[in-house]
Amino acid sequence: MEPLEAERRVIGAAEALARTLRENDNHTIAGAVMDIDRNIHQAMNVYHCNSGPCVELRALGVAATTGTKQLLTIAAAGDRGRDLIPSLTRTLSATASTGSTTSGSRAA
């Protein structure tokens, strides 16, 4: 199944940000979300000792600071050419609990 135009834009934004991360073990994954007004909000992970990177939650936080209430799609991409990567179950659970309109994959 081919991604829709909105999904392609969000995937492209995440992959473009991921290419800027360089060789930094604290920032290894980039994420992007699109709200219902088609604005794209981007973030990068900050690795910490309690668990691995969780960029989706950071991108959701960036979107929330703008007052957006609903999202269309979300994507995450890894650095060093890893491109689009799948979501973790705990991240999908947190995304669903926000009340945002998303589905169960990084490119919804």
C-alpha positions in Angstrom: 0.0 0.0 0.0 1.4 3.4 -1.0 1.4 6.2 1.5 -0.9 9.2 1.0 0.5 12.6 0.2 0.3 13.7 3.9 2.1 10.6 5.0 4.8 11.1 2.4 5.3 14.7 3.6 5.6 13.5 7.3 8.0 10.7 6.4 10.1 13.1 4.3 10.3 15.6 7.2 11.4 12.9 9.6 14.0 11.4 7.2 15.3 14.9 6.4 15.8 15.7 10.1 17.4 12.3 10.7 20.0 13.1 8.1 21.1 16.1 10.1 21.7 14.1 13.3 25.3 13.1 12.4 27.4 11.0 14.8 25.7 11.8 18.1 24.6 8.9 20.3 22.3 11.1 22.3 20.2 12.0 19.2 19.6 9.0 16.9 16.0 9.3 15.8 14.0 12.1 14.3 10.2 12.3 14.3 7.5 14.4 12.7 3.7 14.7 13.1 1.2 16.5 10.9 -1.8 18.2 12.5 -5.2 18.6 10.9 -4.2 22.0 9.5 -1.3 20.2 7.7 1.4 21.8 9.8 4.4 19.6 10.4 6.0 19.5 13.8 9.4 17.9 14.2 11.6 16.7 17.1 14.6 14.5 17.8 15.0 12.0 20.6 17.2 12.6 23.7 18.6 9.3 24.8 18.5 8.6 28.5 19.5 5.9 30.9 15.9 4.7 31.9 14.9 3.6 28.4 15.7 4.0 24.7 14.7 6.8 22.4 11.1 7.9 22.2 10.9 10.5 19.6 7.1 10.3 18.9 6.3 11.6 22.4 8.7 14.5 21.8 7.1 15.3 18.4 3.6 15.2 20.1 4.9 17.6 22.7 6.1 20.0 20.1 2.7 19.8 18.4 0.9 20.3 21.7 2.8 23.6 22.3 1.1 25.1 19.3 -2.3 24.2 20.6 -3.1 21.6 18.0 -5.9 19.2 19.0 -5.8 16.5 16.4 -3.1 14.9 14.3 -3.3 13.2 11.0 -0.1 11.1 10.9 3.2 10.5 12.6 6.5 9.1 11.4 10.0 8.5 12.8 13.3 7.9 11.0 16.7 6.7 12.3 20.0 8.3 11.7 22.9 6.8 9.7 20.6 5.9 6.8 18.1 3.8 8.8 15.1 5.7 7.3 11.6 4.9 8.5 11.4 2.8 11.6 8.5 1.1 13.4 6.8 2.4 16.6 7.2 0.7 19.9 4.0 -0.6 21.5 4.4 1.7 24.5 4.7 4.7 22.2 1.5 3.7 20.3 -0.3 3.3 23.7 0.8 6.8 24.7 -0.2 8.3 21.3 -3.7 6.7 21.6 -4.2 8.0 25.1 -3.6 11.6 24.0 -6.9 11.5 22.0 -5.1 12.3 18.8 -6.4 10.9 15.5 -3.6 8.5 14.6 -3.3 4.8 13.7 -1.0 2.1 14.8 2.0 2.7 12.7 4.6 5.4 12.3 3.1 6.5 9.0 -0.5 6.4 9.8 
